[in-house]
Amino acid sequence: MNPFSKKELLSLFILFILVLLITAGWRNYRLYQPSAIQSDIPIEIYLNDRTGLDDLALMMDNLGVNLDSDELKWAGRVLGWRNFRTGLYRVDGAHSYEEFLSNMAKGIQDPASVTVLSGSDPERLALTLGVQLKADSEQFLELFSDSSQIAEEYGLTGDELFSRMLPNTYQIYWTAAPENAVRRIYSEFESMISNRYQDEIGESRYSISEIVTLASIVEMEAKVADEKPRIAGLYLNRLNRNMRLQADPTVIYALGERRRLLFEDYRIDHPYNTYINAGLPPGPITNPDEASIRSVIQPEEHDFLFMVAAPDGSHRFTRTFEEHQQASAEWRRWIREQYRLRDERERLESQNRE
């Protein structure tokens, strides 16, 4: 004899269904709740290789992501996401298990912020890109050689390609191939320089490569950004008068080291030494920023031909050689005074130690 009445059986069935629905609803809530994974500050997760669920949970816990590791592993098994692709993934704010784990399993990465600085050289830029992206720095350095496929494709030398690595911060996928990363940066040069200043470049007596070469000298010469158009105008005045550029940065480039120049340095036999060679050097000496390039395209119009450094990092500009000699003498006196003060300070410090 059935111990339960039909009414009781119906009640038990309804209760069973309610429990089933509540359990399913709670499980779905846990899987899809928007705050299952949280971080008050952006946290970047770098997966160098294909990574399993347990290793991912441990990595995220070590990075300080706010989550329940056991529940994360449960969610991954339920959703079927057990292995995750190489890439950079960012925890910023709140995420659901389904959203975050599915993105990592499918390899839907967050882009990395890649910063290119001005005043660099191919070796340092390659090292910087290698640190900020997954590719090896040697792979980037090879792209800045004359024989690289990408340089040949653009009809540039390796140095010319490097000089078009426009300083900026770029959003590039961490796993991007070096060629793709360089193409992305080069496209910024095309957009910000070649296209924006197309009319001015077309009307200039100098090619885009010559403009970038002169801009690279301005980049290394100008310690005060506001002086860039004036420095560019001065160099253009010299070129227009068939004077030698006599730009210290080109001598430093020829020497291969950044230091205070000595008198004999200006006589170094090198194609980039603009103290002994007329005209522009054979190529750029660094990667100039947009302001330096613009200063050559839109220089300040004046009749200055000479400049000498000032104590605050700026320059004193003069029109005649006699004025330049006077300014140079004042600069040398200031330098000698600084040396005297330094020696006196060191002497007093030595006496105090005794």
C-alpha positions as a printed Julia matrix, in Angstrom:
354×3 Matrix{Float64}:
  0.0    0.0     0.0
  1.4    3.4    -0.98
  2.26   5.31    2.22
  1.87   8.67    0.42
 -1.31  10.16   -0.84
 -1.53  11.68   -4.28
 -1.53  15.1    -2.7
  1.65  14.32   -0.76
  3.33  12.89   -3.84
  2.48  16.04   -5.79
  3.87  18.17   -2.99
  7.09  16.11   -2.93
  7.41  16.39   -6.71
  6.9   20.16   -6.6
  9.47  20.4    -3.79
 11.93  18.33   -5.83
 11.44  20.57   -8.84
 11.89  23.68   -6.69
 15.12  22.31   -5.2
 16.32  21.4    -8.68
 15.51  24.87   -9.99
 17.1   26.59   -7.02
 20.24  24.46   -7.35
 20.46  25.11  -11.07
 19.76  28.79  -10.56
 22.37  29.07   -7.85
 24.9   27.26   -9.99
 24.18  29.52  -12.96
 24.38  32.55  -10.71
 27.81  31.45   -9.5
 28.98  30.85  -13.06
 27.69  34.07  -14.52
 27.7   36.48  -11.59
 29.57  39.59  -12.76
 31.75  39.88   -9.65
 33.12  36.35   -9.33
 36.63  37.55  -10.19
 37.64  40.99   -8.91
 40.55  43.35   -8.51
 40.58  46.95   -7.32
 43.7   47.62   -9.38
 44.53  46.32  -12.87
 46.39  43.01  -12.65
 48.06  41.53  -15.73
 48.29  37.77  -16.19
 50.96  36.6   -18.64
 50.59  33.04  -19.9
 53.87  32.11  -21.58
 52.58  28.69  -22.62
 49.36  26.77  -22.75
 48.23  26.64  -19.11
 45.98  24.22  -17.25
 43.15  25.12  -14.9
 44.97  24.28  -11.65
 48.06  26.27  -12.64
 45.9   29.22  -13.66
 44.08  29.24  -10.32
 47.41  29.18   -8.45
 48.85  31.95  -10.61
 45.83  34.21  -10.12
 45.87  33.61   -6.37
 49.59  34.5    -6.18
 48.95  37.7    -8.14
 46.4   38.82   -5.56
 43.24  38.47   -7.64
 40.16  38.4    -5.42
 38.53  35.01   -6.1
 37.72  31.59   -4.69
 40.32  29.26   -6.23
 38.27  26.1    -5.63
 35.2   27.68   -7.12
 37.24  28.91  -10.11
 38.36  25.32  -10.79
 34.79  24.09  -10.36
 33.55  26.75  -12.79
 36.22  25.83  -15.34
 35.25  22.15  -15.23
 31.53  22.88  -15.47
 32.0   25.29  -18.37
 34.46  23.0   -20.12
 37.35  25.47  -20.04
 40.33  23.5   -18.73
 43.23  24.81  -20.84
 44.12  28.42  -21.63
 46.09  29.96  -24.46
 49.29  31.96  -24.39
 48.71  35.69  -24.02
 48.18  38.68  -21.78
 44.92  38.87  -19.87
 43.96  41.74  -17.62
 41.83  41.63  -14.48
 40.43  45.12  -14.11
 37.3   45.51  -12.01
 34.84  42.62  -11.89
 34.38  39.65  -14.24
 32.24  36.54  -14.37
 33.78  33.09  -14.56
 32.18  32.45  -17.94
 33.43  35.72  -19.47
 36.96  35.54  -18.13
 37.67  31.83  -18.56
 36.16  31.64  -22.04
 38.29  34.59  -23.21
 41.44  32.94  -21.93
 40.51  29.57  -23.4
 39.79  31.13  -26.79
 42.92  33.32  -26.68
 40.97  36.59  -26.71
 43.76  38.7   -25.23
 43.97  42.19  -23.83
 46.5   44.39  -25.66
 49.74  45.37  -23.98
 50.74  49.02  -23.64
 54.0   49.3   -25.58
 55.96  52.52  -25.15
 58.51  53.7   -27.7
 60.79  56.45  -26.41
 62.55  59.07  -28.51
 66.32  59.47  -28.59
 66.9   55.71  -28.72
 69.04  53.51  -30.96
 68.22  50.19  -32.67
 69.79  48.07  -29.93
 68.0   49.83  -27.08
 64.67  49.93  -28.93
 64.92  46.22  -29.75
 65.64  45.49  -26.08
 62.7   47.66  -24.98
 60.31  45.94  -27.37
 61.62  42.55  -26.3
 60.87  43.4   -22.66
 57.37  44.68  -23.39
 56.37  41.94  -25.83
 56.83  38.16  -25.89
 59.23  38.14  -28.86
 62.99  38.11  -28.32
 64.86  41.4   -28.68
 67.2   39.86  -31.26
 64.23  39.31  -33.53
 63.43  43.03  -33.41
 67.04  44.0   -33.95
 67.17  41.92  -37.12
 64.25  43.92  -38.5
 66.31  47.12  -38.26
 68.98  45.77  -40.6
 69.25  46.74  -44.27
 68.54  43.19  -45.37
 65.34  42.7   -43.39
 62.29  41.88  -45.47
 60.19  44.63  -43.95
 62.85  47.3   -44.6
 63.17  46.17  -48.2
 59.38  46.15  -48.55
 59.16  49.78  -47.49
 62.2   50.71  -49.59
 64.17  51.84  -46.53
 67.5   51.11  -44.95
 67.45  49.51  -41.53
 68.34  52.83  -39.89
 65.59  54.62  -41.8
 63.02  52.05  -40.66
 64.21  52.43  -37.09
 64.0   56.24  -37.29
 60.31  55.9   -38.22
 59.52  54.11  -34.96
 57.55  57.12  -33.8
 57.67  57.67  -30.02
 54.26  56.97  -28.52
 52.39  54.39  -26.46
 50.8   51.69  -28.57
 48.23  48.99  -27.88
 49.77  45.8   -29.3
 49.0   42.19  -28.49
 51.73  40.73  -26.31
 52.13  37.68  -28.54
 52.32  39.72  -31.75
 55.03  38.69  -34.19
 57.89  41.24  -34.31
 57.04  42.1   -37.93
 53.45  42.9   -36.97
 54.53  45.05  -34.02
 56.96  47.04  -36.18
 54.31  47.44  -38.88
 51.88  48.77  -36.28
 54.4   51.38  -35.1
 55.38  52.27  -38.66
 51.72  52.82  -39.55
 51.6   55.49  -36.84
 54.45  57.32  -38.59
 52.56  57.14  -41.88
 49.41  58.51  -40.23
 50.97  61.14  -37.96
 53.72  62.35  -40.33
 53.48  61.25  -43.95
 49.74  61.79  -44.28
 49.27  64.71  -41.89
 52.1   66.78  -43.39
 51.77  65.53  -46.94
 51.43  68.98  -48.5
 54.33  70.52  -46.56
 56.58  67.55  -47.31
 55.69  67.78  -51.0
 56.64  71.46  -51.08
 59.91  70.99  -49.17
 63.26  70.86  -50.94
 64.1   67.89  -48.73
 62.81  64.33  -48.97
 60.99  62.68  -46.07
 64.16  60.72  -45.27
 66.21  63.94  -45.15
 63.56  65.6   -42.99
 63.67  62.71  -40.52
 67.49  62.78  -40.53
 67.57  66.47  -39.63
 64.78  65.93  -37.08
 66.88  63.23  -35.43
 69.64  65.8   -34.88
 67.14  68.3   -33.48
 65.82  65.56  -31.17
 69.26  64.99  -29.67
 70.21  68.67  -29.55
 67.09  70.12  -27.94
 66.85  69.68  -24.19
 64.04  72.25  -24.08
 61.12  71.2   -26.29
 60.06  74.76  -27.11
 63.43  75.36  -28.79
 62.98  72.67  -31.42
 61.55  74.93  -34.18
 64.32  77.49  -33.56
 67.07  74.86  -33.65
 65.61  73.38  -36.83
 65.5   76.85  -38.38
 69.14  77.42  -37.45
 70.28  74.17  -39.08
 68.23  74.94  -42.19
 69.82  78.41  -42.34
 73.24  76.76  -42.31
 72.27  74.3   -45.05
 70.84  77.11  -47.18
 74.16  78.99  -46.87
 76.24  75.89  -47.64
 77.67  75.99  -44.12
 78.52  72.8   -42.27
 75.92  71.76  -39.72
 78.55  71.36  -36.99
 76.07  69.47  -34.85
 77.54  67.92  -31.71
 75.03  65.01  -31.67
 76.42  63.73  -34.97
 79.93  63.6   -33.47
 78.6   61.72  -30.45
 76.91  59.3   -32.85
 80.18  58.85  -34.73
 82.03  58.15  -31.48
 79.44  55.57  -30.44
 79.2   56.85  -26.85
 77.37  59.66  -25.11
 79.81  61.86  -23.21
 81.21  65.36  -23.05
 83.1   66.03  -26.27
 86.81  66.81  -26.32
 88.55  69.05  -28.85
 90.05  66.1   -30.73
 86.63  64.44  -31.04
 85.54  67.06  -33.56
 88.23  65.85  -35.95
 87.16  62.2   -36.02
 87.14  60.84  -39.57
 83.59  59.55  -39.89
 80.79  60.16  -42.45
 78.46  61.3   -39.66
 80.85  63.99  -38.38
 79.15  67.17  -39.59
 82.12  69.29  -38.47
 84.24  67.93  -41.32
 81.54  66.78  -43.79
 79.18  69.16  -45.54
 75.41  68.68  -45.71
 73.28  66.19  -43.84
 74.78  62.98  -42.47
 74.1   59.77  -44.43
 71.13  58.85  -42.25
 69.28  59.47  -38.99
 71.04  59.25  -35.65
 67.95  58.38  -33.58
 64.15  58.1   -33.77
 62.74  61.64  -33.46
 59.34  62.41  -31.99
 56.52  64.16  -33.82
 57.49  67.57  -32.41
 61.05  67.27  -33.74
 59.84  66.24  -37.19
 57.25  69.03  -37.22
 59.95  71.53  -36.28
 61.83  70.68  -39.49
 58.67  70.8   -41.6
 57.49  74.03  -39.94
 60.7   75.68  -38.65
 60.91  79.03  -36.95
 61.97  81.67  -39.46
 64.9   83.73  -38.21
 68.48  84.6   -39.14
 70.32  82.78  -36.35
 73.36  80.77  -37.46
 75.02  79.88  -34.16
 74.02  78.55  -30.76
 75.78  77.61  -27.58
 74.51  75.75  -24.54
 73.18  77.66  -21.53
 73.36  76.54  -17.88
 69.64  75.69  -17.74
 69.86  73.27  -20.68
 68.56  75.73  -23.24
 70.65  77.53  -25.88
 71.81  81.05  -26.55
 71.28  81.86  -30.23
 73.39  84.36  -32.15
 73.57  85.74  -35.69
 77.27  86.43  -36.19
 80.43  84.49  -35.47
 81.67  87.32  -33.23
 78.51  87.07  -31.1
 78.92  83.31  -31.01
 82.53  83.62  -29.82
 81.44  85.89  -27.0
 78.62  83.54  -25.97
 80.99  80.57  -26.13
 83.53  82.35  -23.94
 80.83  83.06  -21.36
 79.79  79.4   -21.44
 83.36  78.23  -20.92
 83.79  80.6   -17.99
 80.63  79.2   -16.44
 81.9   75.63  -16.94
 85.25  76.49  -15.36
 83.45  78.04  -12.39
 81.4   74.88  -11.92
 84.58  72.82  -11.91
 86.15  75.2    -9.39
 83.09  74.98   -7.13
 83.09  71.2    -7.41
 86.78  70.95   -6.53
 86.3   73.31   -3.59
 83.34  71.28   -2.34
 85.3   68.04   -2.6
 88.26  69.65   -0.77
 86.03  70.76    2.11
 84.36  67.36    2.31
 87.78  65.71    2.46
 88.86  68.02    5.29
 85.69  67.29    7.24
 86.25  63.54    6.94
 89.77  63.97    8.35
